[in-house]
């Protein structure tokens, strides 16, 4: 048998006495890149890509992040792949993004999508190793540390050994982090440390947005909720935004050919969209005139504190209407035509009916067939 020397690979990951270099971590970046390139993403919506990022792509780095303190450069490079995949469907890093990545990592109530920030999650995951050392877990490495470095000393108060490896010295510095978070009792459950509790205390905090309820409590399709989210941030690629970097852009709306195009105008001030939304307001028994997006969103926010079927249907119709009208706008841009307003309205009712609860479905069937509220 040939003896190996450190560093070497074991179970697919590099083992080293020193801090991992970016070159040693490149296989992790390459694995994520190859997974993105293997998908047929041309037909995926933003919401579909977001789901893949939160489930598949995040899971690829989980194993590494729980056993290594990964270089920040690598974590940022992985996040740049995530961002590029979300906005372009490709793995090549790009500056094209409708919303900043740090905003996407916020909680939903704060205007984000609760995507995990990798650097903070890596620290939270490594605290599990610190817990094992502190509580003398049944591990050969932990036992060796206590015999060789600490002996009869208390690990929590022991001085950092100068001859210890970079990993051990870095781990011991995180003891102060646990103290700042409130001690082990604040991040444990069932007699073991919970990564999600540590991460919740580490993650960046932000103010809650006023429209949180129409996003968080919305049962519409995820792609429609995502479009509503972009509209609330005013990040849809409307002509008024394109004009900020391209002065040659014609500001006139594709649909009405009269007014300048903006989120406020598209939803629901011009004739086509106002007819669709007027039909929605009628079946929801809202005796109010059709207004622009900001006013309609504010009206939905006021109703968001109610928990009845009509309020839930209102959120769903708002998200599906924004998504449908945006699709028709793009259809005019690329194909030169759009579906009639009454056809789009029928599609709205169908999509809402398919996704709402049974009780809400009965209510919707009743009111669309002339029932009184």
C-alpha positions in Angstrom: 0.0 0.0 0.0 1.3 3.4 -1.0 1.2 6.0 1.9 -0.4 9.4 1.0 0.7 12.8 2.3 -1.4 15.7 3.3 -3.2 17.4 1.5 -5.1 14.5 -0.2 -8.8 13.8 -1.0 -11.0 11.6 1.2 -14.7 11.0 0.4 -14.5 13.5 -2.4 -13.2 16.4 -0.3 -9.7 17.7 0.3 -8.0 17.2 3.7 -5.5 19.7 4.7 -3.8 21.0 7.9 -4.0 24.5 6.6 -6.7 26.8 5.4 -8.3 25.5 2.2 -7.1 27.4 -0.8 -9.5 28.6 -3.6 -7.8 26.2 -5.9 -8.7 23.2 -3.6 -12.3 24.4 -3.5 -12.6 24.8 -7.3 -14.1 21.3 -7.7 -17.1 22.5 -5.6 -17.6 25.5 -7.9 -17.2 23.4 -11.0 -19.7 20.9 -9.8 -22.3 23.6 -9.3 -21.5 25.1 -12.7 -21.8 21.8 -14.5 -25.1 21.1 -12.8 -26.5 24.5 -14.0 -25.2 23.8 -17.5 -26.9 20.4 -17.6 -30.4 21.8 -17.2 -32.6 22.9 -20.1 -33.4 26.2 -18.5 -34.7 28.1 -21.5 -38.3 27.3 -20.5 -37.9 27.9 -16.8 -39.4 31.0 -15.2 -37.6 33.1 -12.6 -39.6 31.3 -9.9 -38.6 27.9 -11.3 -34.9 28.8 -11.2 -35.3 30.2 -7.7 -36.7 26.8 -6.6 -33.7 25.0 -8.1 -31.3 27.3 -6.3 -32.9 26.9 -2.9 -33.2 23.1 -3.2 -30.7 21.5 -5.6 -27.8 24.0 -5.9 -27.8 25.0 -2.2 -27.7 21.3 -1.3 -24.5 20.7 -3.4 -22.4 22.9 -1.1 -24.0 21.7 2.1 -21.6 18.8 2.7 -18.5 21.0 2.3 -19.9 23.9 4.4 -20.6 21.6 7.4 -17.0 20.3 7.6 -14.9 23.2 6.3 -14.5 26.9 6.9 -14.7 27.8 3.2 -12.9 30.8 1.8 -15.2 33.8 1.4 -14.0 34.2 -2.2 -15.4 30.8 -3.0 -18.7 31.5 -1.3 -19.0 34.7 -3.2 -18.1 32.9 -6.4 -20.8 30.3 -5.8 -23.4 33.1 -5.0 -22.4 34.8 -8.3 -23.3 31.5 -10.1 -26.6 31.4 -8.2 -27.4 35.0 -9.2 -26.4 34.5 -12.8 -28.6 31.4 -13.0 -31.6 33.2 -11.5 -31.6 36.2 -13.9 -30.1 34.7 -17.1 -30.4 30.9 -16.9 -26.7 30.5 -17.3 -23.7 29.9 -14.9 -21.4 32.6 -16.2 -21.2 35.5 -13.6 -23.0 38.6 -14.8 -23.9 42.0 -13.6 -27.4 41.7 -15.0 -29.9 41.5 -12.1 -33.3 43.0 -11.5 -32.9 42.9 -7.7 -29.8 42.8 -5.6 -28.8 39.3 -4.2 -28.7 40.6 -0.6 -32.4 41.6 -1.0 -33.3 38.1 -2.3 -31.7 36.7 0.9 -34.0 38.7 3.1 -37.0 37.1 4.7 -40.2 37.2 2.7 -41.7 39.6 5.2 -38.7 41.9 4.5 -39.1 41.9 0.7 -36.9 38.9 -0.1 -37.2 35.2 -0.8 -35.5 33.7 2.2 -32.6 32.4 0.2 -29.8 31.4 2.5 -26.7 33.6 2.5 -23.8 31.2 2.1 -21.1 32.9 4.3 -23.4 33.2 7.3 -24.7 29.7 6.8 -21.1 28.3 6.7 -20.4 29.9 10.0 -23.6 28.6 11.5 -22.9 25.0 10.2 -19.3 25.1 11.6 -20.7 26.0 15.0 -21.9 22.4 15.1 -18.3 21.2 15.1 -17.6 23.7 17.9 -20.5 22.1 19.8 -19.0 18.6 19.4 -15.7 19.8 20.7 -17.2 21.6 23.7 -19.4 18.7 24.7 -16.8 16.0 23.9 -18.7 14.2 21.3 -18.0 10.5 20.6 -15.6 11.3 17.7 -12.0 10.1 17.3 -10.9 13.6 16.2 -12.6 15.3 19.2 -11.1 12.8 21.6 -7.6 13.4 20.1 -8.0 17.1 20.5 -8.9 16.9 24.2 -6.0 14.4 24.9 -3.4 16.3 22.9 -4.3 19.9 23.3 -6.5 20.5 26.3 -6.0 17.5 28.6 -7.7 18.4 31.9 -8.4 22.0 30.8 -11.9 23.4 30.1 -12.1 23.9 26.3 -14.4 26.9 26.7 -11.9 28.8 28.7 -8.6 27.3 27.4 -6.1 29.5 25.6 -5.9 29.1 21.8 -2.9 26.8 21.2 -0.4 28.6 19.0 0.8 25.3 17.5 -2.7 24.2 16.7 -3.9 23.9 13.1 -5.5 26.9 11.4 -8.9 25.1 11.6 -8.7 24.6 15.4 -7.6 28.2 16.0 -10.4 29.5 13.9 -13.0 27.3 15.6 -11.8 28.5 19.0 -12.3 32.1 18.0 -16.0 31.4 17.3 -16.4 30.8 21.1 -16.9 34.6 21.4 -19.5 34.5 18.7 -21.6 32.0 20.6 -21.3 34.1 23.7 -22.5 37.2 21.7 -25.5 35.2 20.4 -26.6 34.4 24.0 -24.7 31.1 24.7 -25.5 27.6 23.7 -29.0 27.6 25.3 -30.2 30.2 22.7 -29.2 28.0 19.7 -30.0 24.5 20.9 -33.0 22.2 20.7 -33.4 18.5 21.8 -29.9 18.7 23.5 -28.1 19.6 20.3 -27.1 22.7 18.4 -29.5 23.7 15.6 -27.9 25.3 12.6 -31.1 27.1 11.6 -31.2 28.8 15.0 -27.6 30.0 14.7 -28.2 31.2 11.2 -31.3 33.1 12.2 -29.3 35.1 14.7 -26.4 35.7 12.2 -28.5 36.6 9.2 -28.7 40.3 8.1 -31.8 42.0 9.5 -34.0 44.3 7.5 -37.2 46.3 7.9 -40.5 44.6 7.0 -42.1 45.8 3.8 -45.7 47.1 3.8 -46.8 44.6 1.1 -45.5 41.5 2.9 -48.9 40.0 3.3 -49.9 40.0 -0.4 -46.7 38.0 -1.1 -46.4 35.7 2.0 -50.1 34.8 2.1 -50.6 34.4 -1.6 -51.6 30.9 -2.9 -51.2 31.9 -6.6 -48.7 30.1 -8.7 -45.1 30.9 -7.7 -44.2 32.5 -11.0 -47.2 34.9 -10.7 -46.2 35.7 -7.1 -42.7 36.4 -8.3 -43.9 38.8 -10.9 -46.0 40.6 -8.3 -42.9 40.8 -6.1 -41.0 42.4 -9.0 -43.8 44.8 -9.6 -43.8 45.8 -5.9 -40.1 46.5 -6.1 -40.7 48.3 -9.5 -38.1 46.1 -11.1 -40.0 44.8 -14.2 -38.3 45.7 -17.4 -40.7 48.5 -18.4 -39.7 51.3 -20.7 -39.5 53.9 -18.0 -36.7 51.9 -16.4 -35.0 51.1 -19.7 -34.8 54.9 -20.3 -32.6 55.3 -17.3 -29.7 53.7 -19.2 -30.9 53.8 -22.8 -32.1 57.3 -23.8 -32.9 56.0 -27.4 -35.7 53.8 -26.1 -39.2 54.8 -27.2 -41.2 55.3 -23.9 -44.6 54.7 -25.5 -46.5 51.7 -24.2 -46.7 48.7 -26.6 -50.3 48.0 -25.7 -52.1 51.3 -25.9 -49.6 53.3 -28.1 -50.6 56.5 -26.2 -49.1 56.7 -22.7 -45.6 56.1 -21.5 -45.0 52.6 -20.2 -44.5 52.0 -16.5 -45.7 49.5 -13.8 -48.3 52.0 -12.7 -49.6 52.3 -16.3 -49.6 48.6 -17.2 -51.4 47.6 -14.0 -54.2 48.8 -14.5 -54.6 52.2 -16.1 -54.9 51.5 -19.9 -58.0 50.2 -21.5 -56.9 46.5 -22.0 -55.7 45.9 -18.4 -58.4 48.0 -16.8 -61.1 45.9 -18.5 -59.6 42.7 -17.1 -59.2 44.1 -13.6 -62.7 45.6 -13.6 -64.2 42.1 -14.2 -62.1 40.8 -11.3 -63.3 43.6 -9.0 -66.9 42.9 -10.0 -66.8 39.2 -9.0 -65.0 40.2 -5.8 -67.8 42.6 -5.1 -65.4 45.6 -4.8 -67.4 48.7 -5.7 -64.5 50.9 -6.5 -63.1 52.3 -9.8 -60.0 50.7 -11.3 -56.8 52.5 -10.4 -53.1 52.2 -11.0 -50.8 49.5 -9.5 -49.8 51.4 -6.4 -53.4 52.2 -5.4 -54.6 48.6 -6.2 -51.7 47.2 -4.1 -52.5 49.5 -1.2 -56.2 48.4 -1.4 -55.1 44.8 -1.3 -52.8 45.5 1.7 -55.7 47.1 3.6 -57.8 43.9 3.0 -54.8 41.7 3.9 -55.7 41.7 7.6 -58.9 39.9 6.9 -58.8 36.1 6.7 -62.0 35.5 4.7 -62.1 33.8 1.3 -62.6 37.0 -0.6 -59.4 38.5 0.7 -57.4 35.3 -0.2 -58.9 35.3 -3.7 -58.1 39.0 -4.0 -54.4 38.3 -3.5 -54.4 35.4 -6.0 -56.2 37.4 -8.6 -53.8 40.4 -8.2 -50.8 38.1 -8.7 -52.3 36.2 -11.6 -53.5 39.4 -13.3 -50.1 41.1 -13.1 -48.4 37.9 -14.5 -51.0 37.5 -17.3 -50.9 41.1 -18.4 -47.1 41.1 -18.4 -47.2 38.0 -20.6 -49.6 39.7 -23.0 -47.3 42.8 -23.1 -44.4 40.6 -24.1 -46.5 38.8 -26.6 -47.2 42.1 -28.3 -43.5 43.0 -28.2 -42.2 39.7 -29.7 -45.1 38.4 -31.7 -47.2 41.5 -32.5 -50.5 40.4 -31.0 -52.3 39.6 -27.7 -55.3 37.6 -26.5 -58.6 39.4 -26.1 -59.3 40.8 -22.6 -62.2 38.4 -21.9 -60.1 35.4 -22.8 -57.4 36.5 -20.4 -60.0 37.0 -17.7 -61.4 33.5 -18.1 -57.8 32.1 -17.9 -57.3 34.1 -14.7 -60.4 32.6 -13.1 -59.4 29.1 -14.2 -55.8 29.5 -12.7 -57.1 30.9 -9.4 -59.7 28.1 -9.2 -57.0 25.4 -9.8 -54.8 26.7 -6.9 -57.2 27.9 -4.2 -58.4 25.8 -1.3 -61.7 23.8 -1.5 -63.6 26.3 0.6 -62.3 29.2 -1.5 -63.1 27.3 -4.7 -66.7 26.9 -3.6 -66.9 30.6 -2.8 -65.4 31.5 -6.2 -67.8 29.1 -8.0 -70.7 30.7 -6.2 -69.8 34.3 -6.9 -69.0 33.7 -10.6 -72.4 32.1 -11.0 -74.3 35.1 -9.7 -74.3 34.3 -5.9 -74.5 37.2 -3.5 -71.7 37.8 -1.0 
